[in-house]
Amino acid sequence: MNAIATLSSKYQISIPKSVREAQQWQPGQEFVFIPKGKGVLVMPVPKLDQLAGLAAGADTEGYRDRQDRF
């Protein structure tokens, strides 16, 4: 999907409808901008309830614990 937007004189960009719909982005949603070389990665900021269970089943062996910190 190729979609093009133009930066306005107020430094705003409208996200093309095809991208908004494909990503299911909603008005008021927050985004983080991550510089990558000469480009920028735009990612939605997840809400706290969307992170529940994210690490379920993760192997916690081999990680430092508080006792070995300075």
Secondary structure, 3 states (H helix, E strand, C coil): CCCCCCCCCCCCCCCCHHHHHHHCCCCCCCEEEEEECCEEEEEECCCHHHHCCCCCCCCCCCCCCHHHCC
